[in-house]
Amino acid sequence: MLKRRGALVGAIGWTIVGPSAVRAQAWPNGPVKIVVPYIAGGATDTTARLIAEKMTALLGQQVIVENRGGGNTIIGMELVAKSKPDGQTLLLGTTTLATNAALGMKQPYEPLKDFQPITTLADIPDLIAYNNDIPVRNYAEFAEWVNKQAQKVRFATSGIGNQPHLWMELFKTRNKLNMEVVAYKGAADAIRDVLAGHVPTICDVVLPTGNHVKAGRLKGLVVASPERSPVCPDVPSVVELGMPDMVSAVFFGLVAPAGVPRPIVDRLNALARQIIGESDVKAKFAELGFVTTGSTPEAYLEKIKFETERWTKVVKENNIKIES
């Protein structure tokens, strides 16, 4: 009787887990789509196309990139959140998984519930740079100079509410710097005005601003990474300046709709981490100013949670508002 009962339990167990295992073995059963929530071109798109090309070769199945820009990435993210959870539709996720929620934007999905994180891919750290005419040589002199000015010192950003802007708000508050934001519609315009001396400082990611620092057209103050960036190796990191709590970056990762079977999640995780570990991928990422990462799905989820909480606090404390 016990043997028969055990056999029956085993049969029932196979009925429960069987379909998931079968789906995982069959994946992918057609072209895989990676949705980029931006228009074609730019670092996010380049990253997705590199991953897609490598994944196509490894899977023997076509992996395509679909650009769905608009709505501060919400349009593309909604498409993925509402897709069938079979591993055939993925998202090249960015920091907006956290910042959109922090900014109180209306989203037709819940980032922490409607997505299944697969793995982080890369970070691109923040950088503060300043005009060459400012008479300082390091962070201590910069902080002293800022707080001696009669009016708030302005810093340029490529937009209100993006991750570099939020980080700069956190940085100036943490270090009691008398500064205020001047927002532009893109990095190019912001850099142009700092180069011309119309605005003294800028906070952006390390590229393209870091190229101007490396060429001597701007001075680098600090990069928000644990170590110096190869883009501008003469600029100290926040850790060197005794601010390990200020490590921060725009982060990229691979995300799927919630409900994708765990065996498919694990296979995608292994594939993506294998790809970003390849030497040519690391070299391309370095050209983009990226630091290659890679993580478990659980660690990626915790990162999104941490970043959401971090930027929600910054938004509230600085009364940051954007048009949604």
N, C-alpha and C positions, 0 to 999 in steps of 0.2 A: 504493500500500500504506500509506504514512504517513497519507494523508488518511482512508483507511478505518479504520485503527487508531485515529486520533484521534477519529473519529466513534463508534467502539465504546467508547472510554474515556469520552467525553462521555455516552453512553447509560447506561453503568454508573453514572457519577457521579450522574446524574439519578435513577436508581433508588434510590440511597442517601439522597440528601437530599430527594427528592420528598415522601415521607410527612410529614416534619416541616413542610415548607413548606405542604402542603395542610392539615394540622391547625391551623397557625397562622392560615391564611386563614379557616378554618371557625370558629375560636374567637370568641366563645362559641357553643356549639350548644345551649344551654339555660340555665336559671337558674344564676347563679354564687352560691356560698355563701361567706360570710365567717364563720368560726367565732371566737367570742369565748370564751376559756377562763375566763370569770367569769359569775356570774349577771347578769341584766339590771339596768341602772342603773350609775352610776359612770362615770368618765372613759373607761375602755377601751371600754365599751359605746357611749357617746356618740360616740366617735371612729369606731368601726366603722359605726354607723348613718349618720353624716354622709358617710363615704366611700362607703357602699353607695348612698345616695340620689343622690349625684353621679355615680357610675359607671353606675347604671341609666339616667340621662338621656343620658350620653355613648355608651353601648353600644346603647341601644335594646333591652336585654335585662334582665330582672329580676335584681337583685343583692340577696340576702336575708342577714340576720344570724341566726345560730344560736348561742344561748348554751349552752355546755357547761362549767359551772363545776365545781370540785372538784379535790381532789388537788394543791393548789397549782399549778393550771393544767395538770397532767399529763393529765387526762381529755380536755380539748379538744385539747391538742397531739397526743396519740396519735391521735385521730380524723383529724386532718389528715395526720400523718406516714404513716398507713396508707391514705390515700385514693388514688384513681387519679390519676396525675400528668398531668392533662389541662388544668389551669388552671381547672377548674370549682369546686374547693374550695380556699379560702385560709384563712389564719390571721391574726388581728390579734395579732401577737406582741408580747411585752413583755420586760422585763429578765429574766424567769424563764428565757428561753432560755439565759442565762448563769448565773444564781444557783442554779438547781436543780442543775446539774452541780457547781458550786463547793461546794455543801452536801453533796454525795455522795448525793443522793436517787436512789432506784431509778427509772429511767425506761425504759419499753418502747420506746425509740427512742434514737438518738444525735443530739443537736441539731445537731452540726456536719456530719453526714453525711446525715441523713434529711429535712432541710429545704432548700429552695431560697429563700434570701433574695431579695426583690423590691426593696424600698426602705425606708429609714427614713422615718417620718412626722413624729414630733415627740418632743421631750424635755420632761420636767418636772423641773427641778433641785431638789436637796436644799436644805433651809434649817435652820439652827440658830437657835432663839429661846429666850428665858429670861424668867422671872418678873420683873415690874416692881420687886419688892422687893430684888432683888440689886443692891448698890450699885456698879455699874460702868457705864461709858458707851461702851466700845468693846472691840475684841478684845484689845488689849494688857492692859487692866485686867481683863478677864474671865479671861484666862490666869493672871494673877498671883493673882487672887482664888481661882480653882479650886485652885491648888497651895499655897495657904496654909491650906486647910481641913484639919482633923484627920482627917477620913474622906473617902473617895472621893465626889466629887460625882456624883449620879445624873442620867442623862438618859433621858427617856421616848422610846419608839419605838412604832410601831403593830404591831410583831410581831418575833419573833426570826428573823433570817436574811433579812429583806426588804432591798431595796437601800439604803434610808436607814439602816437599822441597820448594815449592813456598811460603808457610807461613814463613818458616825460612828466606828466602831471604827478605821478607817484614819486618820481625821482626828485622833482623840485620840492615837493612837500616833505619828503623824508630828510632832505638836506637843507630845508629852510631857505631856499633860493627865491628871491623876489623876481619872479618871471611870469610871463603870460603868453598864451598861444596866439599865433597868426596862422590861420589855416588857408591852404591853397587847394586847388583842384587836382593836383598831382605833384610828384616829386620834382619834375623838371622845372616847373615854375618856382617852387620853393628854393631849390638849389640856385637858380639864376639870381634871385633876389638876395640871397646870402652872399654869393660871390660878388655881387655889385655893392654890397654893404648897406642895402636898404633895410635888411633885418640882420641882426648880428649873429644869431645862432640857428641851428637846425637840428631836429631830431628825426631820423629816418632809419631804415634798415641799412646794413653796411654797403649794399650796392643799390644805386650807383654813387651815393655820396662818398663812400670810401675811396673810390677812384680819384676823386678830387683831392682827398686828403693825401693819398699816396703820391699824387703829382705835385703836391705843394700848393695847390690853389686854395685849400682850406686847411685849418688845423683841427686835428682830432682831439677831443676831450676825453672820451671814455667809450668803450664798447661794452654792451650788456651781456657778455658771455663769461664763462668761467675762465677761459684762456684768451689770449690775444687772437685777433682775426688775421689770417694770412692776407686778406685784402688790404689791410692797413696795419702792418705788424708793429709799428712804432707807437700805436695808441694803447694805453693801459686798459686792462679789463676792470670791471667793477670789483672783482675779487681782489685784484691787486690793490685797489683803493680802499679795501676793508669793508666792502658792501656786498657780501655774498647774497643777501636778501634781494638784491637788485638785478640778479640774473634774469634775463627776459629775452624773448624772441618771437617773431612770427613763426608759427609752426605749421608744417604740412603733414598730412597723413592719409591713409586709405580707410574709407568708411563704407559700410554696407547698410541696407535697411535693417531695422530690428527684425529678429525672427529667423535670420539665416541659420541653418543647422550648424552646430558647433564643428563637425568635421570639415565643413567647407570653410568656416572661419579660420580653422587651424591651417588648412592647406593654403589659403590665401596669405595668411601671416608668414608661413614658411617661404612661399614664393617671393613675396615682396621683400623680405629680409635678405633672401639670397641675392636678389637683384641689386639692392642698395649696397651690398657688400662687395660687388664686383668693382675692380679697379677703375674701369672706364666710367662707370656711373659715379663713383666717388670723385673722379677728376672733373666730370661735368658739373656736379654739385658744387665743387670748390670754385669753379668759374662763376657760378651764380651767387657766390658768397654764402653758400649753405654749409652747415655742419651736419653730416650724416648722423641719423639717430637710429631708429628701430626699437620696437618695444613689444611687449605682450598686449593683447587686446585690453586686459584689465588695467595695465599701467597707462595706456592711452586714455581710457575712460577717466581714471583718476586725474590725469593731466587736464582734461577738459573741465572736470569739476573744480579743480584748484583754480584754473584760469578764470572760470566764470565767477567764482567767489571773489577773487582778487580784483577783477575789473569792475564788478558790481559795486564794491566798496569805493573804488576810485571815482566812478561815475556819480555816486550819491554825494560823496564828500566835496566834489568839485562842481556839482550841479550841471553836469554835461548833458546837453540835449542835442539831438539831431532830428532832421525831418525823416520820418519813416514812410 
